[in-house]
């Protein structure tokens, strides 16, 4: 018979055992997770994110062929004689 302080008595007599390293691993992973969550919470934006309103472009109204010719004449792309010639051709159609 062994004495009170012999092998097998107390949790430190044979080291931490097979479950000890597993508990240590869980502890390290748990601490890493806590640090990660703390950093994420500390660095997030405080204000709620609001999407910017979508920029809508006005759809131009359908323009007539004559309006297009008038615009081209106003911009100087065609001269008055060509304008009259094309308007006459449009009226024939």
C-alpha positions in Angstrom: 0.0 0.0 0.0 1.3 3.4 -1.0 1.3 6.4 1.2 -1.0 9.3 0.9 1.3 11.3 -1.4 2.1 8.3 -3.6 1.5 8.0 -7.3 -2.0 8.4 -8.5 -3.2 10.8 -5.9 -4.0 14.4 -6.8 -4.3 16.0 -10.2 -0.7 16.9 -10.6 0.9 13.5 -9.8 0.9 12.4 -13.5 0.8 15.8 -15.2 -2.3 17.3 -16.8 -3.3 14.2 -18.7 -4.8 13.9 -22.2 -7.6 16.4 -21.5 -5.3 19.1 -20.2 -3.8 20.1 -23.6 -7.3 20.1 -25.1 -8.5 22.4 -22.4 -5.6 24.7 -23.1 -6.4 24.7 -26.8 -10.0 25.6 -26.1 -8.8 28.4 -23.8 -6.5 29.9 -26.5 -9.2 29.6 -29.2 -11.8 31.2 -26.8 -9.5 34.1 -25.9 -8.7 34.7 -29.6 -12.4 34.8 -30.4 -13.0 37.3 -27.6 -10.2 39.5 -28.9 -11.6 39.3 -32.4 -15.1 40.3 -31.3 -13.8 43.1 -29.2 -11.7 44.5 -32.0 -14.6 44.2 -34.5 -17.0 46.0 -32.1 -14.5 48.8 -31.4 -13.7 49.5 -35.0 -17.2 49.4 -36.6 -19.0 52.5 -37.8 -21.2 54.0 -35.2 -23.7 55.6 -37.6 -26.1 53.3 -39.4 -25.2 52.8 -43.1 -27.6 54.6 -45.4 -27.5 53.9 -49.1 -27.1 57.0 -51.2 -30.2 57.7 -53.2 -30.0 56.4 -56.7 -29.3 59.0 -59.3 -32.1 58.8 -61.7 -31.7 60.3 -65.1 -34.7 61.8 -66.8 -35.7 59.8 -69.8 -35.8 62.2 -72.7 -39.1 62.5 -74.5 -39.1 61.0 -77.9 -38.1 63.7 -80.3 -39.4 64.1 -83.8 -37.2 64.1 -86.8 -38.0 67.8 -87.4 -36.9 68.6 -83.8 -33.6 66.7 -84.4 -33.1 68.8 -87.5 -33.8 72.0 -85.7 -31.3 71.0 -83.0 -28.7 70.2 -85.5 -29.3 73.5 -87.3 -29.0 75.4 -83.9 -25.7 73.6 -83.2 -24.4 74.5 -86.6 -24.1 70.9 -87.8 -26.1 71.7 -90.9 -26.8 74.9 -92.7 -30.2 76.5 -93.5 -30.3 75.1 -97.1 -29.7 71.6 -95.9 -32.3 72.0 -93.1 -34.9 73.1 -95.6 -34.0 70.3 -98.0 -34.4 67.7 -95.2 -37.6 69.1 -93.8 -39.0 69.0 -97.4 -38.0 65.3 -97.6 -39.6 64.6 -94.3 -42.9 66.2 -95.4 -42.9 64.0 -98.5 -42.8 60.8 -96.5 
